[in-house]
């Protein structure tokens, strides 16, 4: 579980940097914007690797205690909740009215993803991983509002075509993950 916790700490420290604009500005001034972005990207990938490897190792660790036994219906609820999470994730990259209305679609997607997975998992590693992501997303969401950061994606307005594309892409990704992707990426089949 150590690698999982270290990965979480590194990932969140890097991703909470925008909540401290002065610290970010100091780093950019010292190293330059390009070097800062490259270093942040490399560090984020390393932290993500630590998270994935740490969670995989924790799943088979004797220290991964079962904290509760989720009822069977929570799996189906999680599957259902993941559909809007994937639509919001897609909308975060596509100019759409969905993105305009949600203002922070990627954070909402992470909140839904984490909450859904907390409902459907009862082990310690899952509680640590998904609970930490839920807390981070809520704190980051509150920080964005407190800083009046506005829409992360600027003033470009979306339209119905963007909504349709976000819905189609989000639904297709959701179906892929449900039937194939979760097994392929995570090692745990959901359906079939």
Phi, psi and omega in degrees: 000345182299315181296322177299312181294318178297320177298318178297314180299313180296315182299313183287325177299318180291320185275350174269357180305320177298339178288349179237076187301328180293318178296317179298315181299321179297316180294318179295318180296324183283319188250346184093152185295317182296312180297321178299313181296319179296313179298318179296319179295315180296315180296321179295318177296320178296318179295320178297318176301315179300319178299310183295311180295320180294320179292319178298316179293322181293328181299330181254005181280141175296341179283350181277082183288149174275113184277325177204162178254103181294137175299154182303327183294340181292331176297315181293323176296318178298317177302317182292317180295333181291338178298306177295331177297316179290325177296316178295321178298314177298317181296336180292342180251357184236124175301119184204164176291332176300313179295318181298316182289321183279339179061319179230062188298327182290323177291321177295320178299317179294320178299316179294314180304310182295314179298317179298318181288329174295322179297322189265354181237141180236012182268163183298315181299318178296319179297320179293309184295304186287325176296318179296318179294323178295314179298315180301313183296319179295315179296316180295320178299314179296323179295319178300315179293319181295324179278357184052043183292343178071205182282121181302336189259011176084200188260357180298124184270143177270173180219185183296326177297319177296320176300313181298319179294316179297318178297315181294313181293317178297317180293318179296318179294319177301313180295318178300312180296320182296317187265329185226313191297319181298319177296315184290315184276320187257337181090007182238112179288142178260313180228133175086000000 
